[in-house]
Amino acid sequence: MTTRPIDSSSRDVQSYQPRLGLEMEMVVADARSGASLPVKKYFDALLEIKRARGLTCSQAFLDGRCVAVHTPLAECGLDNGFNLLETALVPVQGGVGGLDRLAQLAHQELTDTLQALQADGACILNVAQHPACARSRSWYEDTCVPRPIYRELREHRGWHHWEGIDAKAQNGANTSVPVGQAVRALNVAVALAPTSIALFANSPLESGVRTGYKENRMTLWSRVFGPSRFPGDLFLSTYPDRAFHDLADFFNWMFGPGTVTRGLPMSLSYDYKSVPVVILDADPSLLEFLHARQWTGRRTDNGLAVTLQPQAQHFVYSQIGQFLDARLRYRMDQLPALQDVLHAWRQDGGLEALFAAYGAQLYIEARAPGAGFADQALLDAAGPDIARSMLVSPTALQAGLLGNLDQAWQLVNDVGWKQLGELRLVAMRAGLEDDRVCALCADVLAVARAGLPPQDVHWLAYPEFVQDERRCAADRLLDTWTAAGRSEQARLAAVLDRHCALHPQQFSWRSSLSATF
């Protein structure tokens, strides 16, 4: 086969355009009782609201139920359950004013969501996990979104997928990076994740009891993957022993020996949750499969035996297969031949050159910040300016770090890769009450502030407030929960009073979508 010559030259730098994104996960509750509530009328109501604003809309269905409304500005859907909304915003242009553009879009989407939830008599709680939701088998079966991928994960891989059905939610900050900086950016995001865990901790309760964690949500992965048939699944959620050297090193870790590939699509697709896939016989790693001429397996939708030929699309499709505190995500302008990918993989820096030559767009997806929305407790404690910054502040923090990457990487080396990994559990448990975590947060915020345009540093107001006070959203939630008495009913009523997500108008947000997204 004749392979395409790879000449990355200066294309990476010349063609790179910074982008900022946000994936909002939102815990739904009954506005009268505070109980976890699967939505029923939400998507129909949301469709009407979007169309009334002049947006072109389409719906997505699974098993006859609407699971998403798509618009040019966002994909408004669900995470794993009908009690957990997920809105992925279209990326906006980064650089000066980028966070303003992101905030305008995010607060408009939040406004639409809060209005649509009224059809179900529901609201959003400012929590990263519902404080008193059951995780029973019947609740899981009634609430789980019927995606084909979940059958593979439960029945083939043995994941305890139901552990997350109590609406464990994150604030997914997405920040683009040039190809040549991607691995260092990933290393920084993974190593400094204790900061995001501590500053945005918001899940101290589970099933109605205190957990002993400020961010209990982060205990999810070991509970889901621990029982897996394949030890590599837990391995891919565990802090690495060392930083990654380059893209080849990262993909060897993710797809190499000791790991087992997830189901693979039969045709080109970026739909990671709903398309039928093939589960390969004999459980190979993705790297082993890609080097084969073909491989047998069975379709998940009908059980029929098929033979799958490796393609570059399988490499791209499999990018979500790890569960660290940050992911490296990417798309290419066009797909290279598989042999080009494998050849580049064997060269020092070869994948960086190939990604640049094929117009790859890469971004870091943060998974450490817990979901957070301005509520009455924060508004009373900190005022409207800090409340206004809360929703996009995880993106601001990540954008600042990656905009000051050399200093961020120096901070990682000064503290030490191993030591930062050890602080992760400390941050989950104690948050800013631990002096080491608090000092790290101060250093990280200083680096991030220096990495943002001066006009945008105000979007760090919320984490700077948390660092100064050494109290996060989890502490405010626990104050409310403890003061409300012993009955769960009284406690949930107090949570509704103090910790419902506020309408953006309540902290003086003047939304305008006239900017170009």
C-alpha positions as CSV (number, residue, x, y, z in Angstrom):
1,M,0.0,0.0,0.0
2,T,1.2,3.5,-0.8
3,T,0.9,5.7,2.3
4,R,0.3,9.4,2.3
5,P,3.5,11.4,3.1
6,I,3.2,13.1,6.5
7,D,4.4,16.7,6.7
8,S,3.1,18.4,9.8
9,S,5.4,21.4,9.2
10,S,3.7,24.5,10.7
11,R,0.2,23.4,9.9
12,D,-0.6,22.6,13.5
13,V,0.3,26.2,14.6
14,Q,-1.2,27.9,11.6
15,S,-4.5,26.1,11.5
16,Y,-5.2,25.9,15.2
17,Q,-8.2,27.9,16.5
18,P,-8.8,27.8,20.2
19,R,-12.2,26.5,21.3
20,L,-14.0,26.3,24.6
21,G,-16.9,23.9,25.5
22,L,-19.0,22.7,28.3
23,E,-21.0,19.6,29.1
24,M,-23.6,20.3,31.7
25,E,-24.9,17.3,33.7
26,M,-27.9,18.2,35.8
27,V,-29.5,16.3,38.7
28,V,-33.3,16.4,38.3
29,A,-35.5,16.5,41.4
30,D,-39.3,16.7,42.1
31,A,-39.8,20.4,42.9
32,R,-42.3,19.5,45.7
33,S,-40.6,16.6,47.5
34,G,-36.9,16.9,46.4
35,A,-36.9,13.2,45.4
36,S,-35.0,12.1,42.3
37,L,-37.3,12.3,39.3
38,P,-37.1,10.8,35.8
39,V,-38.3,13.3,33.2
40,K,-41.3,12.4,31.1
41,K,-42.6,15.7,29.5
42,Y,-39.3,17.5,29.5
43,F,-38.2,16.9,25.9
44,D,-41.5,17.9,24.4
45,A,-41.5,21.1,26.4
46,L,-37.9,21.8,25.5
47,L,-38.6,21.3,21.8
48,E,-41.4,24.0,21.9
49,I,-39.1,26.4,23.8
50,K,-36.3,26.0,21.3
51,R,-38.5,26.4,18.3
52,A,-40.1,29.4,19.8
53,R,-36.6,31.0,19.9
54,G,-36.3,30.3,16.2
55,L,-33.9,27.3,16.4
56,T,-33.9,24.4,14.0
57,C,-34.5,21.3,16.1
58,S,-34.5,17.5,15.8
59,Q,-35.2,14.8,18.2
60,A,-33.6,11.5,19.0
61,F,-35.5,8.4,20.2
62,L,-34.7,5.1,21.8
63,D,-37.3,2.4,22.2
64,G,-40.0,4.9,21.3
65,R,-38.9,7.5,24.0
66,C,-37.3,10.8,23.2
67,V,-33.9,11.0,24.7
68,A,-32.5,14.2,23.1
69,V,-33.3,17.5,21.4
70,H,-30.5,18.7,19.0
71,T,-30.1,22.3,18.0
72,P,-27.3,24.2,16.2
73,L,-26.2,25.4,19.7
74,A,-26.4,22.3,21.9
75,E,-27.3,18.6,22.2
76,C,-29.7,18.4,25.0
77,G,-30.0,14.9,26.2
78,L,-29.5,12.4,29.0
79,D,-26.5,10.8,30.7
80,N,-27.2,7.3,32.0
81,G,-30.7,7.9,33.4
82,F,-33.9,9.8,32.8
83,N,-33.1,11.5,36.2
84,L,-29.8,13.0,34.9
85,L,-29.9,15.6,32.1
86,E,-26.8,16.2,29.9
87,T,-26.5,19.2,27.7
88,A,-23.4,19.5,25.5
89,L,-22.8,23.0,24.2
90,V,-21.4,23.6,20.7
91,P,-17.8,24.8,21.1
92,V,-17.3,28.6,21.0
93,Q,-14.3,30.5,19.8
94,G,-11.7,30.8,22.5
95,G,-9.2,33.6,23.2
96,V,-10.2,37.0,24.4
97,G,-13.9,37.0,25.4
98,G,-14.3,33.3,24.8
99,L,-15.5,32.6,28.4
100,D,-18.0,35.4,28.0
101,R,-19.3,33.7,24.9
102,L,-19.4,30.3,26.6
103,A,-21.2,31.8,29.6
104,Q,-23.9,33.4,27.5
105,L,-24.6,30.2,25.8
106,A,-24.5,28.1,29.0
107,H,-26.9,30.4,30.9
108,Q,-29.3,30.5,28.0
109,E,-29.3,26.7,27.9
110,L,-29.8,26.5,31.6
111,T,-32.7,29.0,31.3
112,D,-34.4,26.8,28.7
113,T,-33.9,23.7,30.7
114,L,-35.4,25.1,33.9
115,Q,-38.4,26.3,32.0
116,A,-38.9,23.0,30.3
117,L,-38.6,21.1,33.5
118,Q,-41.7,22.9,34.8
119,A,-43.7,20.5,32.6
120,D,-42.6,17.7,34.9
121,G,-42.9,19.7,38.1
122,A,-39.2,19.4,38.4
123,C,-36.0,21.4,39.2
124,I,-32.3,21.0,39.1
125,L,-30.4,20.6,42.3
126,N,-27.0,22.1,42.8
127,V,-25.4,18.8,43.6
128,A,-23.0,16.4,41.9
129,Q,-25.1,13.4,43.2
130,H,-28.6,13.3,44.4
131,P,-28.4,13.2,48.2
132,A,-31.1,10.6,48.8
133,C,-31.7,8.5,45.7
134,A,-32.0,4.8,45.9
135,R,-29.9,2.5,43.8
136,S,-32.1,-0.5,43.7
137,R,-32.5,-3.0,40.8
138,S,-36.1,-1.8,40.1
139,W,-35.1,1.9,40.1
140,Y,-32.3,1.1,37.7
141,E,-34.5,-0.8,35.3
142,D,-37.2,2.0,35.4
143,T,-34.7,4.9,35.1
144,C,-31.8,3.8,32.9
145,V,-31.7,5.1,29.4
146,P,-32.1,2.0,27.0
147,R,-28.8,2.4,25.2
148,P,-27.4,-0.7,23.4
149,I,-23.9,0.0,24.9
150,Y,-25.2,-0.6,28.5
151,R,-26.0,-4.2,27.7
152,E,-22.4,-4.8,26.6
153,L,-21.1,-3.1,29.7
154,R,-23.3,-5.0,32.1
155,E,-23.6,-8.5,30.5
156,H,-20.3,-8.9,28.7
157,R,-17.9,-6.8,30.7
158,G,-19.6,-7.2,34.1
159,W,-19.7,-3.6,35.0
160,H,-21.9,-2.5,38.0
161,H,-23.4,0.2,35.9
162,W,-26.3,0.7,38.3
163,E,-23.9,2.3,40.9
164,G,-24.3,5.6,39.0
165,I,-28.1,5.6,38.6
166,D,-28.5,8.0,41.5
167,A,-27.6,10.9,39.2
168,K,-23.9,11.3,39.7
169,A,-23.1,14.4,37.7
170,Q,-20.0,16.3,36.6
171,N,-19.3,19.7,35.0
172,G,-17.4,18.7,31.9
173,A,-15.0,21.5,31.0
174,N,-13.7,21.1,27.4
175,T,-10.7,23.0,26.2
176,S,-9.0,22.7,22.8
177,V,-5.2,22.2,22.5
178,P,-2.8,22.2,19.6
179,V,-1.6,18.7,18.5
180,G,2.0,19.3,19.6
181,Q,0.8,20.2,23.2
182,A,-1.9,17.6,23.6
183,V,0.0,15.0,25.7
184,R,1.5,17.6,28.0
185,A,-1.9,19.2,28.4
186,L,-3.4,15.8,29.3
187,N,-0.6,15.2,31.8
188,V,-1.3,18.5,33.4
189,A,-5.1,17.9,33.5
190,V,-4.7,14.5,35.1
191,A,-2.0,15.4,37.6
192,L,-3.6,18.6,38.8
193,A,-7.1,17.1,39.1
194,P,-7.0,17.1,42.9
195,T,-7.5,20.9,42.6
196,S,-10.7,20.5,40.5
197,I,-11.9,17.8,42.8
198,A,-11.5,19.9,45.9
199,L,-12.7,23.3,44.5
200,F,-15.8,21.9,42.8
201,A,-16.7,19.1,45.3
202,N,-20.4,18.8,45.6
203,S,-21.5,15.2,46.6
204,P,-21.1,14.6,50.3
205,L,-24.3,12.5,50.6
206,E,-25.4,9.2,49.1
207,S,-28.7,7.3,49.7
208,G,-29.6,9.8,52.5
209,V,-26.4,9.4,54.6
210,R,-23.1,11.2,54.9
211,T,-20.4,9.5,53.0
212,G,-17.2,10.9,54.6
213,Y,-16.3,12.4,51.3
214,K,-16.6,15.9,50.0
215,E,-16.7,14.4,46.5
216,N,-18.2,11.0,46.9
217,R,-19.1,10.9,43.1
218,M,-15.4,10.2,42.4
219,T,-15.6,6.8,44.2
220,L,-17.8,5.7,41.3
221,W,-15.2,4.2,39.0
222,S,-13.7,1.6,41.3
223,R,-17.2,0.5,42.2
224,V,-18.3,0.1,38.6
225,F,-15.1,-1.4,37.2
226,G,-13.9,-3.4,40.2
227,P,-16.1,-6.4,39.3
228,S,-15.3,-6.3,35.6
229,R,-14.3,-9.5,33.8
230,F,-11.3,-7.6,32.5
231,P,-8.8,-6.0,35.0
232,G,-7.8,-3.6,32.3
233,D,-11.1,-1.7,32.8
234,L,-10.2,-0.7,36.3
235,F,-6.6,-0.1,35.2
236,L,-7.9,2.5,32.7
237,S,-9.5,4.5,35.5
238,T,-6.5,4.4,37.8
239,Y,-3.9,7.2,38.1
240,P,-1.0,6.3,35.8
241,D,2.4,5.4,37.4
242,R,4.1,8.2,35.3
243,A,3.3,10.9,32.8
244,F,2.9,10.1,29.2
245,H,5.8,10.7,26.8
246,D,3.8,11.3,23.5
247,L,0.7,10.2,21.8
248,A,2.1,6.8,21.0
249,D,2.9,6.2,24.7
250,F,-0.6,7.3,25.7
251,F,-2.3,5.1,23.1
252,N,-0.1,2.1,24.1
253,W,-1.3,2.6,27.7
254,M,-4.9,2.9,26.6
255,F,-5.1,0.2,23.9
256,G,-2.2,-2.1,24.5
257,P,-1.5,-5.4,26.4
258,G,-3.6,-5.8,29.5
259,T,-6.6,-4.0,28.0
260,V,-9.6,-5.4,26.1
261,T,-11.3,-3.4,23.4
262,R,-14.8,-2.3,23.8
263,G,-17.4,-3.1,21.2
264,L,-16.6,-1.7,17.7
265,P,-19.0,-0.2,15.1
266,M,-19.5,-1.8,11.7
267,S,-19.5,1.6,9.9
268,L,-18.1,5.1,10.6
269,S,-19.8,6.5,13.7
270,Y,-19.2,9.0,16.5
271,D,-22.2,7.7,18.4
272,Y,-20.6,6.1,21.4
273,K,-23.7,4.9,23.2
274,S,-26.5,4.0,20.8
275,V,-25.2,2.3,17.6
276,P,-25.0,-1.5,17.4
277,V,-21.4,-2.8,17.8
278,V,-19.4,-6.0,17.4
279,I,-17.9,-7.7,20.5
280,L,-14.8,-9.4,19.3
281,D,-14.1,-13.1,20.0
282,A,-11.2,-13.9,22.4
283,D,-11.2,-10.4,23.9
284,P,-8.2,-8.8,22.2
285,S,-6.8,-5.4,22.9
286,L,-7.6,-2.7,20.3
287,L,-3.9,-2.7,19.3
288,E,-3.9,-6.4,18.7
289,F,-7.1,-6.1,16.6
290,L,-5.7,-3.2,14.5
291,H,-2.7,-5.3,13.5
292,A,-4.9,-8.3,12.4
293,R,-6.2,-8.8,8.9
294,Q,-9.7,-9.5,10.3
295,W,-11.4,-10.6,13.4
296,T,-14.6,-12.5,14.2
297,G,-17.2,-11.4,16.7
298,R,-20.9,-11.0,17.3
299,R,-23.3,-8.1,16.9
300,T,-24.8,-6.7,20.1
301,D,-28.2,-6.0,18.4
302,N,-29.0,-9.4,17.0
303,G,-26.2,-11.8,18.1
304,L,-25.2,-12.7,14.6
305,A,-21.6,-13.7,13.9
306,V,-19.7,-11.3,11.7
307,T,-16.1,-10.8,10.6
308,L,-14.7,-7.3,11.1
309,Q,-11.8,-5.8,9.2
310,P,-9.7,-3.2,11.2
311,Q,-10.1,0.4,10.0
312,A,-8.7,3.7,11.2
313,Q,-12.3,4.5,12.3
314,H,-12.0,1.9,15.0
315,F,-9.0,3.8,16.4
316,V,-10.9,7.1,16.5
317,Y,-14.1,5.6,17.8
318,S,-12.3,4.0,20.8
319,Q,-11.0,7.2,22.3
320,I,-13.6,7.3,25.1
321,G,-12.4,3.9,26.5
322,Q,-10.6,5.3,29.6
323,F,-11.9,6.9,32.7
324,L,-9.1,9.1,34.1
325,D,-9.9,12.5,35.6
326,A,-9.3,13.9,32.1
327,R,-9.6,12.5,28.5
328,L,-7.9,13.4,25.3
329,R,-10.6,13.7,22.6
330,Y,-10.1,14.3,18.9
331,R,-11.6,14.3,15.4
332,M,-9.8,14.6,12.1
333,D,-10.7,16.5,8.9
334,Q,-10.3,13.1,7.1
335,L,-9.4,9.7,8.2
336,P,-5.9,8.3,7.3
337,A,-5.4,4.8,6.1
338,L,-5.0,2.3,9.0
339,Q,-1.5,1.5,7.8
340,D,-0.5,5.1,8.1
341,V,-1.7,5.1,11.7
342,L,0.2,2.0,12.6
343,H,3.3,3.2,10.9
344,A,3.2,6.6,12.7
345,W,2.5,4.8,16.0
346,R,5.9,3.1,15.7
347,Q,7.8,6.4,15.3
348,D,8.9,8.8,18.0
349,G,6.4,11.7,17.7
350,G,4.9,10.0,14.6
351,L,1.3,10.2,15.7
352,E,1.7,13.9,16.5
353,A,2.8,14.4,12.9
354,L,0.0,12.3,11.5
355,F,-2.7,14.1,13.6
356,A,-1.4,17.5,12.4
357,A,-1.2,16.3,8.7
358,Y,-4.8,15.1,8.8
359,G,-6.3,18.2,10.5
360,A,-6.9,16.7,13.9
361,Q,-8.9,18.8,16.3
362,L,-8.0,17.9,19.9
363,Y,-9.4,18.9,23.2
364,I,-9.1,18.0,26.9
365,E,-12.3,16.8,28.5
366,A,-12.2,17.4,32.3
367,R,-14.0,14.8,34.4
368,A,-12.9,15.8,37.9
369,P,-15.2,18.9,38.6
370,G,-18.5,18.0,40.2
371,A,-21.6,19.5,38.7
372,G,-22.3,23.0,40.2
373,F,-24.9,25.6,39.7
374,A,-25.5,28.9,41.5
375,D,-28.0,28.4,44.3
376,Q,-29.5,30.5,47.1
377,A,-26.9,29.4,49.6
378,L,-24.1,30.6,47.4
379,L,-25.9,33.9,46.5
380,D,-26.3,34.7,50.2
381,A,-22.7,33.8,51.1
382,A,-20.9,35.3,48.1
383,G,-23.1,37.7,46.1
384,P,-24.1,37.8,42.4
385,D,-20.7,38.2,40.8
386,I,-19.3,34.9,42.3
387,A,-22.6,33.1,41.7
388,R,-22.6,34.2,38.0
389,S,-19.1,32.7,37.5
390,M,-19.9,29.3,39.0
391,L,-21.1,27.4,36.0
392,V,-18.2,28.1,33.6
393,S,-15.5,28.4,36.2
394,P,-14.2,24.8,35.7
395,T,-13.7,25.7,32.0
396,A,-12.0,28.9,33.0
397,L,-9.6,27.0,35.4
398,Q,-8.7,24.5,32.7
399,A,-8.4,27.1,30.0
400,G,-6.1,29.1,32.2
401,L,-3.9,26.2,33.0
402,L,-3.6,25.1,29.3
403,G,-3.0,28.7,28.3
404,N,0.0,28.8,30.7
405,L,1.1,25.2,30.0
406,D,4.8,25.6,30.7
407,Q,4.2,27.0,34.2
408,A,1.5,24.4,34.8
409,W,3.9,21.6,33.8
410,Q,6.6,23.1,36.0
411,L,4.2,23.0,38.9
412,V,3.5,19.3,38.2
413,N,7.2,18.6,38.3
414,D,7.8,20.7,41.4
415,V,5.2,18.9,43.4
416,G,5.9,15.5,41.8
417,W,3.7,13.1,39.7
418,K,3.4,10.5,42.4
419,Q,2.7,13.0,45.1
420,L,-0.1,14.6,43.1
421,G,-1.6,11.2,42.5
422,E,-1.6,10.6,46.3
423,L,-3.5,13.9,46.8
424,R,-6.4,12.8,44.7
425,L,-8.0,10.7,47.5
426,V,-7.2,13.4,50.1
427,A,-9.0,15.9,47.9
428,M,-12.0,13.6,47.6
429,R,-12.2,13.2,51.4
430,A,-11.1,16.4,53.0
431,G,-11.1,18.9,50.2
432,L,-9.7,22.3,51.2
433,E,-9.6,21.3,54.9
434,D,-6.3,19.6,54.1
435,D,-3.4,22.1,54.1
436,R,-1.6,20.4,51.2
437,V,-4.6,20.5,49.0
438,C,-5.3,24.1,49.9
439,A,-1.8,25.1,49.0
440,L,-2.0,23.3,45.7
441,C,-5.2,25.0,44.9
442,A,-3.6,28.4,45.5
443,D,-0.7,27.6,43.3
444,V,-2.9,26.2,40.5
445,L,-5.2,29.2,40.6
446,A,-2.2,31.6,40.3
447,V,-1.0,29.7,37.2
448,A,-4.5,29.7,35.7
449,R,-5.0,33.4,36.3
450,A,-1.8,34.1,34.5
451,G,-2.9,31.9,31.6
452,L,-6.2,33.8,30.9
453,P,-6.6,37.1,29.1
454,P,-7.0,39.9,31.7
455,Q,-10.6,40.4,30.5
456,D,-11.5,36.8,31.4
457,V,-10.0,36.3,34.8
458,H,-13.2,37.2,36.6
459,W,-14.6,33.8,35.5
460,L,-12.3,32.4,38.2
461,A,-14.2,34.2,40.9
462,Y,-16.0,31.1,42.2
463,P,-13.0,28.8,42.8
464,E,-11.0,31.7,44.2
465,F,-13.9,32.3,46.7
466,V,-13.9,28.6,47.6
467,Q,-10.1,28.6,48.1
468,D,-10.1,31.8,50.2
469,E,-13.0,30.5,52.4
470,R,-11.7,26.9,52.4
471,R,-15.3,25.8,52.0
472,C,-16.9,24.3,48.9
473,A,-20.4,23.5,47.8
474,A,-20.3,20.2,49.6
475,D,-19.8,22.1,52.9
476,R,-22.7,24.4,52.3
477,L,-24.9,21.4,51.4
478,L,-23.9,19.6,54.6
479,D,-24.7,22.7,56.6
480,T,-28.3,22.6,55.2
481,W,-28.7,18.9,55.6
482,T,-27.5,18.8,59.2
483,A,-29.5,21.8,60.4
484,A,-32.8,20.5,58.9
485,G,-33.3,17.7,61.5
486,R,-33.3,14.0,61.2
487,S,-36.1,13.1,58.8
488,E,-35.2,12.7,55.1
489,Q,-38.4,14.6,54.1
490,A,-37.3,17.7,56.1
491,R,-33.8,17.5,54.9
492,L,-34.9,17.3,51.2
493,A,-37.3,20.2,51.8
494,A,-34.4,22.2,53.1
495,V,-32.2,21.3,50.1
496,L,-35.0,22.5,47.8
497,D,-35.1,25.8,49.6
498,R,-31.4,26.4,49.6
499,H,-29.9,24.4,46.8
500,C,-32.0,24.4,43.7
501,A,-30.3,25.8,40.7
502,L,-31.2,29.5,40.4
503,H,-32.6,31.0,37.2
504,P,-29.8,33.1,35.7
505,Q,-31.9,36.2,36.1
506,Q,-31.7,35.9,39.8
507,F,-28.0,36.8,39.8
508,S,-28.5,39.6,37.3
509,W,-27.3,37.7,34.2
510,R,-28.2,39.7,31.0
511,S,-28.1,37.0,28.4
512,S,-27.5,37.8,24.7
513,L,-26.9,35.2,22.0
514,S,-25.9,37.8,19.4
515,A,-22.2,36.7,19.6
516,T,-21.0,34.3,17.0
517,F,-20.6,30.8,18.4
